[in-house]
Amino acid sequence: MASSSTSSPSSGISPGVYGTFTNDFQAQNQAPDASPDTSSSSPSSPLLEPPTPTYRTTKMFISTGAPSLRGPFLLAALTSVCSTGFLLFGYDQGVMSGIVISTYWLSAMGNPSTLMIGTITALYDVGAAVGAIMAAFSAEELGRKRSLLVGAGVLTVGSAVMGGAGERVQFMLGRVLTGIGIGYITSVTPVYQSEISSAAQRGWQVCCQLTTMLVGLMLAYWINYGLYYHAGSVQWRFPLLFQCVFSVYILLLTPFLPDTPRWLIRHSKSSDKGLAVLARLRGKAEDHPDVQAEKNEIVEAINIESKEEGGWMDLFRGHGIASHKRFYLAVGIQFMQQMSGINIVTYYAPTLYEQSLGMSQEMALFLGCFTQLWYVLASFLTWWMIDRVGRRMLFISMAIGMCIVLVCEAICVAVGGKSASVAAVFFVFMFEACFTWGWMATVWIYPAEILPLKIRAKGAALAAAADFLGNFLVVEITPPALAHIGYKTYIIFAVLNIVNAIIVWCFYPETAGQTLESVDQMFAKQDDVILTDGKDSWYRKLQWEMVARAAKNRGLRRRTHGQRGSIDSTVVGEGDSSKGDEERIEVVGRP
């Protein structure tokens, strides 16, 4: 099992090695029944002095946070910082929508061309992809908590550079730095939230993150609209600097919060810290059966995954639990999210209304604000659907819905006229609804659920990088595409949505309602599990076998536990033995 590499400030040796060395030294130089020899006149070596109580307390605080926070209050605090991270993500996506049409900003940037505006806007996504890749290299060693602090710190610097920019190059540098910060934040917060949440609560708590992202998006639009009537550079400087309020909130609160039990258990010599945090999260005693059962499940999963040393090549190895294929699923779903075309609306709603529908700049900004308000309101339905309907069905149905809406949007833009413009606005609203119901929260929670623990930090970070690279592609091509091919832009993304739906149907298994460890067990080789009854249609044979296995597991859990609403979090292969073999799925080869 990996151990933490945090160094002792006085010795430069990792605390784990330091403690082991000290204990060995004392054992070799003291008889079992002897008391410590305090009469020695030789000075003790500073290297062998045990850590002071202050050092131990400080080190414990860094990893486990304030011990007074527990239960619902601790979960609320953790959810608030994770959600604020995604609020910053949404705010940064929306803030440029009003800035790129500000005459004061255009003048300060030297009146850039349409292509250059797209590049300046998209540099944020380049930075975010870089930040996500950096997080892939460092997040597992830093932990979820410290990675979030790094991201918030870099974002604060980038926002200050953008808000104080006097020319284009400085602004572009600030845009890249802000993106790097967001790359870190969005790589770690879904994993952070998923690893602290129980299986039954995980879906809606991650939805909370994504709703706050939309709140940030909406807030950016309304601030841009409110400052539209103010002359001077404040029209674009204030919106860029305002996001520092949220990043500073993360920097102030996160030090008092713990890292996740899974990370602490994996990176500590014992499970004590992780167990303590787990008990605080669940609001129960450490020896409570539920806490012990969850801890044992985490330890078992870590032991299974730690048979081989973790590394980058593990992203491309199966390890008996299809790790490599699960990594491809995580990267694919986040890239496909951007191929839905959402950022045509997110980044360029005012531009779309102004250029495609011929509205005034003021009306375009105002309508863009209401578009994002609807975006937020529609997202609350996802809180109810995500665990009841499941990830897979939402992916498929809403991708088909977005395809239909985009075709209708293209027809309206091609026809033109007042009535067609009204209909086009309606379809923009419907597109955002379909996206937030099926491809917003579900996309960000799926990688953290599908990836095994050993590659979860690296895999989730690279999946986020794929999202940002797709985002960069869409944001870069949208302005020239709308200018040159007009309504045909929507047709392209309509086709891509159908492709997304087909890929999900063929390859993406359901993960709703399962503990993160039980997903490993579902992917383990199970020679005695019957996946088909011989009556499946030919088109069912086009699906990956794990899709059918996940569907059967989900149906079994529902029948066994009599639940038709939220899905029970029972672990596959860990059913109640009193229920008989006919109600269980045995996992062959499981320790």
N, C-alpha and C positions, 0 to 999 in steps of 0.2 A: 504494500500500500504506500502511496506517495506520502511524503511528509513535508511539512511547511519549510520553506527556505528562508524565513524571516530571521534576521541575524540579531544576536545580542549586541547591544550598543557598546559594551565594554570589551568584549572579547573577539567579535567578528565571527563567532561560531554559532551555528544554528542552535536555538534553545533545546531542540530534541537531542542533538549530539552532546550539547553541554551538560544536560541533566544526566544522560547515560554515563558520560565520562566521570562526573562527580560521584555518582553512586558506586561505580566500579572502584574508584579510588578509595572511597570510604570502606567498602567491603573488604578490600585487600589489606587495609591497614588498621582494622579494628576487629577484635575477637567478637564472636556472636554474643557473649555475655558481658562484654566489657563496656564501660561507659566511655564517652569521648575523652580523649587525652587533651586536656586544656593546659597542661604544664609545659608543653614544649616551648623552648625558647626561640626556635627558629621561626622567622616570619612566614606566615602562610602566603602562598602564591595567589595573586589576584585572580588568576585563571581558575583556581579551584574553589574560590569563595562562592557559596550558593547564592542564587538570585535573592535580592532583598524582597521583603513583602511588598514594597511599593512597586518594584519591577514586575513581580508576578501579578499584582492587581492591575497594573496598567496593561500588561500583555493580555490578560483575561478580558479587560474592558474592550480592547481593540477588536477582539474576535467575537465576543458574546454580547457586547453592548451593556446598557444600563440594566442591572438585574431587577429593578423595580417595575420595568415594563413587562407585562405578561398577558396572555389571553387575548380577548378582543381588542384591547388597547394596543398591544404589540402588533397584532395583525393589521390594525387600522393604520398605525404609524408606518409600517413597512409598505403597505399598499399605497399610502399617500406619497412616499418618495418615489416608488416605482411609477405611479401614475403621473407624478410631476415630471419625471423623465420623459414620458410619452407626451405630456402636454407641451414640453419644449420641442419635441419632434414635430408635432402638429403646428405649433406656432411658427417654427422656422419654415415649414412648407407653405404656410399661408401668407407670411409677412411680405414676401416678394411680390405677391399678386398686385398690391397697390403701389409698391415702390417702383416697379418697372414702368408704370405709366405716369409717375410724378415728373413734372417738367423740371423741378428743382434737382431731383436726383439725376435725370438725364443730362442736365447741364453740368453738374458736378463730375459726371463720368465721361464727359466729352462727347455727348450725343452719340452713343454707340449704335451700330446697326442692329437689325432684328436678329441676325445670327449671333452677334456679340452679346446681346441681351440674353439669348438662350444659353450661351456659354457661361456667362457670369452666374446665371441662375443655377445652371447644372453643376458648377464647380462645387457647390455644397454637397452634391451627391458623390462627386469624386472624393472629396474629403471624408464623407461618411463611409464610403467603401474602404478607404485607407484605414480609418479608425476601426472599422469592424475587423479588418485583417489584423491590425495591431492587437485588438482585443483577443483575437483567436490565438495569438502567440503568448499573451500575458495574462489573460483573465483567469485561467485555471490556477496559476501561481498566486496571483494577487487576491483571488477570491471575488465573490459577487459584490461584496460591500466596497472594497477598495477600488475595484474597477469602476463602480458607479461614481465614486468620488473623483477619480481621474477624469472621467468623461465630463462631469459637471465643471471641474476646474478649467479644462481646456475650452469648453464652450463659453464660459464666462469671459475668458481672454479674447476669444474670437468675436464675441458680440461687441466687446468694447472697441476692438480694432475696426469693425464695420461701422459702428455708430460714430466713431471719430475720424473716419476716412476723409481725406481731402482730395483724393484722386482714385482712378480706376484700379491701379495695381494694388494699392493698400486695401481697397474694398475687396478685391479678389482674394487677397491673402486672408483677410478676416473671414471671408466666406468658406475657404478651405478649412481653417481652424475650427470654425463652428461645426462644420460637417464632421471633422475628426471627433469632436466631443460627442456629437449625436451618434456617430458610429459606435463608440464605446457604450453609450447609454442604452441604445436600442439592442445591442448585442447581449447585454447582461440583464436588463430588467425583466424580460420575459422568463429567463431562467431563474432569476432571483424570486420572482413572484410564484412561479410554478413549484419551486422546491420548498417554499414555506407553506403552501396551501395544501389542504386535504383534497383528496380526489373529488369529493362531492362539491367542493367550493371552488375548485381551480378555474373552471370555465368562466363563471361570472366575475371572479376577481380579476382575471386577465381582461375581460370585457370592460371592467372599470378603467383599466389602463387605457384601453383604446377609446373609450368615451371621453376621457380627459384629453386624449390627443385631439379629438374633434373639437373639444372646448377650446383648446389652444388655437386650433385652426380658425374657429369662429371668432375668437378674441382678436386675432391678428387682423381679420377682415374688418371688424367693427372699429378697431383703433385706426386702421388706414382710412376708413370712411370718415371717422370723426375728425381726423387731421387734414382731410381733403380741403377744408375751408381755411386752413392756416397757411399763410404765405411763409416762404423761407425754408431753410434746410430742416427745421424742426419737423416738417411734414414727413421726412423719411428717417431722420436720426432717432427721434423718440421711439418709434416702433422697434427699431433694432436694439436699442439699449434697454428697453423695458423687459426683455426676456431675462435679463440678469437677475431680476427679482426672484424668478423661479429657480434658477441655478444656484443662487445663494441659499435659498431654502433647503435644497438638497445638501449643500455643503455644511449647513449648520445642524441639520437633524440627523443625517446618516451616521455620524460618529457614535451616536447613542444607541444604534440599532445593531443586532447581531448579524453575523453571516449565517448562511443556511445550515441546518443540521447535516445535510448530505455532504456539503463541502467540508465542514468541520470534522466529521467522522472520517472522511477520506484522507484528510491532510493532518490528522493528529495521531499521536502514538496510541491513544486510547479513545474510546467513544464517549468519555465523560462530558466534554464540552458540547458535543452534538446532542447528547441525551438531555443535558440541562436546557439547551435552547429549544429542543423539541417539546419538552414538558412545558416550557413557558409559552410556546406558540399554541399548544392545545389547552392551556389553562388547567393542567392536571399535574399530579405528583409524578416524580421520575419513576417510581415503582408501580404506577398505574398500569394495568394490563394492556390498555390501548396504546399507551406510550411505548411500553416495552415491545409490543408486537410490531409497531411501526419502525422502531429502532432496529429490531432484528431483521426486518425485511430490507431495510437500507443496508445493513451490514452484509447480509447475504448477497444482495445485488453487487455491492462493491467487491466482495470476495470473488464472485463469478467473473467480474470484469477485470480484476487485477491479476488474473493468472498470467497475463503477459504484460510487460511494461508498456505503458501508454506512450503514444507518440503520434506524429503526423501521419505515418503510414497506417495507423489504426483506422483512419478515415476510409481507407480503401481495403480493409480486411473484414471478413465476416465474423470471426470468433464464435461461430456456432449460433449467433443471434442476429445474423444478417446486418451487422453494423454498417457495412459499406452501402448496402442498398437503402438503409434508413437515412444515411447521410445524403444520398442522391435525392430522396424524397423531400428532405428538409430544404435543400438548396432549390430544388425544382419548384416547390410550392411558393416560395418567396419571389422567385423570378417571374413566375406566372401571374402573381398578383399585379405586377407592374404592366404586364402585357394585357391586362383587362382594360387599360386606358384611363384609369382613375385620375392620373395626374394631369390629364388634359383639363379636367375640371378643377382639381385642387390648386394647381399653380396658376392656371390661366382662365379662371371663370370670368373675371372682368374683361379680359382680352377676347374671350369667346363671345361674350354678349356684345362687345363693342364692334368687333370685326365681322363675325358671322351673322349677327342679328341687327347690326346697324344702330345700336343704342348710343346715347350720349355717355361720356365718361362718368359723369355723376350717377346716372341711372345704372350703369354697368356695375359700379362699385356697390351701390345700394342693394341691387339684386343679388350680387355676389355674397353680401352679408346674410341675406335671408336664405340663400342656398346652403350656407354653412350652418345656420341655425337649424334648418330642417335636417341636415346631416347629423347633428347632435341628437335631436329628438328621435330620429329613426333608429339611432344606435341602441336606444334603451330596449327595444324589442329583442335585440340580440342577446341581452342578458338572460332573457327567459328561454330563448330558443336554443342556445349553443349546447347546453347539456341535455336538453330534452330531444331535440331533433338530431343532434350529432354533427360532427364536423363535415363528414363526407357528403351527406345529403344537402347541407347548406352550400358547400362548394359547387356541386353539380347544378342544383336548381337555380342558384343565383347567377352562375355563369351563363346559363341559357337565358335567364331574364335580362342580363346586361346585353347579350347579343341582340335580342329583340328590340330593346330600347334604343340601342345605337343605330340599328337599321331605321327605326322610326325617326330618330334625330337627323340622320343623313337625308331622309326624304324631305323633312321640314326645311332644312337649310337649303336644299337644292331647289325647292319650290319657291321659297321666299314669300314676302308679303306679311301683313300684320297678323293674320290668323295663324299662318305657319310659324311665325316667331313666337306667338303665345304657346302654341303646341310644343315648340322646340324647348322653351323654358320648362314646361311641364315634364318633358322627357329627361332633361338634365336632373331635375329633382328625383325622378324615378330611378335614374341610373345610380345616383348617390345612395338611394335607399337599398337597391339590390346589392350594391357593393358592401355597404356597412353590415347588412344582414348576413352575407355569405363570405366575403373576402377581406374583412377588416380584422376583427379579433381572432377569427379562426386561423388565419394565416400566421399570425404572430405566436399563437399558442401551440400550433402543430409541431414546429421543430423541437421545442422544449419537451414535448410529450413523446415524440417518435424516436428521438436520439437516445442511445444508452449513455449512462453517466460518464463513462471514461472519455467519451468524445463530445459530451454535451456542450461544454463551453466552446471548444474549437468549432464544432459543427454549427452551433447556433450563430456564432460570430460570422462564419463564412456564408451561412444562409442569409444573414442580414446584409453582408457585402453583395451577394447576388441580387438582393432586393434593391440596393442602392445603385448598382450598375444598371439594372433594368430601368430604374427611375431616371438615371442620367440619360439613357438612350431616349426615353419618351420625352423628357423635358427638353432635350437638345433638338429633337426633330419636330416638336409640335408647332412652334412659331412659323418656320418655313413651310411645313406641311399645310397648315391652315391657310397660309398666304397663297400657295401655289396649286394645291389640289382640292382645297375646300372640303366639301361634304364627303369626298372619297376617304378622307382621314378616318371618319367614323366607321366606314365599311371595313377598313383594314382591321380595326380593333374588334369589330363585331365577329369577324372570322376567327380572330385569335381567341375570343371567349369560347367559341364552340370547341376549338382545339383544347383549351384548358379543361372543359367539361369532360371530353373524351379521355384525356390523360388521367384525370382524377378517377373516373369510373373504372379504368383499367388497372390502375396501380396503387391507389391510395387507400389503405385500410382505416377503419374507424378506430379512434383512440379515446373517445369520450367515456368518462366514468371510470377509467382504469387508473390505478396507482402507477406512478412512473416505473416502479420496479416490475409490475405485472406485465408491462409491455415487453420487457426483456423476455419474460417467461413465455409470452405468446409467440415470440419470434424464435424461441429455442426449437431445435429439431424435435418433432414429436411424431415418431413413426406410427404410434397407435391412434392418432387422431384421424377420424374419418371426415374428410372435408366435403365430400359429395355423396349423394345417395344414388348416383347413376342416372338421375332423371334431369340433370341440369341441361338447359338449352345450349345450343351451339355457341351463342354469343357469350354465355357465362364462361366458356372455356377460354375466351380471350383475356379474362381477368387473371391477374397474379393470384396464386393460391392463398396468399395472406389476406386478401380482401374477403374471400369466403370464410376463412378461419376467424377473422375478427368479427364478421357478421354473426357466425354461429356462436361465438363466445358471448357476444352481447345479448343475443336471444336467450342463451342459457342463463345468464345472470338475471335477466328480467323474469324468466319463468321461475327460477329458483327462489327469488326474493319477492316475487309478486309486485314488482314495481312497474308502473306504466308512465311515471313522470320522470323524475331525475334518476339517472342510472346509478346503481349501487357500485361501490368501489371494491367489490370482492376481487381478490387476486385469482387469476386463472390458475387452476391446479391447487388452490388452497381452500377448497370448499369444506363445509362441515362434514366430517367423516360419518356422522350419524345419518346423513341423508342418503347414503348409498352410492355405489359407483355409477349408477345411471344418471346421477345429477352432477357428476364431476368430470373434469378433463384431466387425465393423468399426464404429467410431463415426463417423458422418458429421459433418463440420464440426469435429472435434476438432483443436486445434492440434498 
